[in-house]
Amino acid sequence: MDKAEKSLFVFGLYMIFIVGLGFIFMPTFILDMFGLKYGDDTWIRFVGLLASIIGVYYIVAVKAKLNQLFIWTVWMRYYAAVFMVTLLILGKVGLPILIFASVDAIAATWTLLSLKK
């Protein structure tokens, strides 16, 4: 596994186990931790489901060596980070959202730098 593959594999595990399963099994805990609002916990469980599916896609892309997909994951993770920062600037979410935004941006940069080598 080269460095780009490793970066995407690790991010896939993060999406499955931290974001995905975290939102599926502990949605209110995570939402409260990040100061995010919620009505009931049903919608966030769906977000967890989708995050875990995306994580599996990342791991499958690594295993299948779908290198063309790697660069797209970089830009989409930067997009996600910018979106979260924009919500922060607009006052829609609290400062702790920067943790999620930072993970996306750092992981995207890790993959990008690995692809350039």
C-alpha positions in Angstrom: 0.0 0.0 0.0 1.6 3.3 -1.1 1.2 6.5 0.9 -1.8 7.9 -0.9 -3.6 4.5 -0.5 -2.7 4.5 3.2 -4.1 8.0 3.7 -7.3 7.1 2.0 -7.6 3.8 3.9 -7.1 5.6 7.2 -9.7 8.2 6.3 -12.1 5.5 5.3 -11.7 3.9 8.7 -12.3 7.3 10.3 -15.5 7.7 8.3 -16.8 4.2 9.3 -15.8 4.0 12.9 -15.7 7.6 14.2 -18.3 9.5 12.1 -20.5 6.6 10.9 -20.8 4.4 13.9 -20.5 7.4 16.2 -23.6 9.0 14.7 -25.4 5.7 14.5 -24.9 4.6 18.1 -24.2 7.9 20.0 -25.9 10.7 17.9 -27.0 13.0 20.7 -23.6 12.7 22.5 -21.7 13.7 19.4 -24.2 16.5 18.5 -24.1 17.9 22.1 -20.3 17.7 22.0 -20.1 19.9 18.9 -23.0 22.1 20.0 -25.1 21.0 17.0 -28.9 21.3 17.1 -31.2 18.4 16.5 -34.9 17.6 16.7 -34.9 13.9 17.1 -31.9 11.6 16.6 -33.3 9.8 13.5 -31.8 12.1 10.8 -28.3 12.0 12.3 -28.4 8.2 12.3 -28.9 8.4 8.6 -25.9 10.7 8.3 -24.0 8.1 10.2 -25.1 5.4 7.8 -24.1 7.5 4.8 -20.7 8.3 6.4 -20.0 4.7 7.1 -21.0 3.8 3.5 -18.6 6.5 2.1 -15.9 5.1 4.4 -16.4 1.6 2.9 -16.2 3.2 -0.6 -12.8 4.7 0.3 -11.5 1.4 1.5 -12.8 -0.4 -1.6 -11.2 2.3 -3.8 -7.9 1.6 -2.1 -8.2 -2.2 -2.4 -9.2 -1.9 -6.1 -6.4 0.6 -6.7 -8.9 3.2 -8.2 -6.2 5.9 -8.2 -8.4 8.1 -10.4 -10.8 8.4 -7.6 -8.1 9.5 -5.1 -7.8 13.0 -6.4 -11.6 13.5 -6.3 -11.7 12.5 -2.6 -9.1 15.2 -2.0 -11.3 18.0 -3.5 -14.5 16.7 -1.9 -12.9 16.6 1.5 -11.7 20.2 1.0 -15.2 21.1 -0.1 -16.6 19.5 3.1 -14.1 21.5 5.2 -14.9 24.8 3.5 -18.7 24.0 3.9 -18.2 23.5 7.7 -16.2 26.7 8.1 -18.8 28.6 6.1 -21.5 27.3 8.5 -19.3 28.5 11.4 -18.9 31.9 9.9 -22.6 32.2 9.3 -23.2 31.3 13.0 -25.1 28.1 12.2 -22.6 25.9 14.1 -20.2 26.3 17.0 -16.4 26.4 17.1 -16.1 22.6 17.8 -17.1 22.0 14.2 -13.5 23.0 13.3 -12.4 19.5 14.6 -14.4 17.8 11.8 -13.3 20.4 9.3 -9.6 20.0 10.3 -9.8 16.2 10.0 -11.1 16.5 6.5 -8.6 19.2 5.5 -5.6 17.4 7.0 -6.6 14.1 5.6 -7.1 15.6 2.1 -3.7 17.3 2.3 -2.1 14.0 3.4 -3.6 12.3 0.3 -2.7 15.2 -2.0 0.9 15.3 -0.9 1.2 11.6 -1.2 -0.2 11.7 -4.7 2.4 14.3 -5.7 5.3 12.0 -4.7 
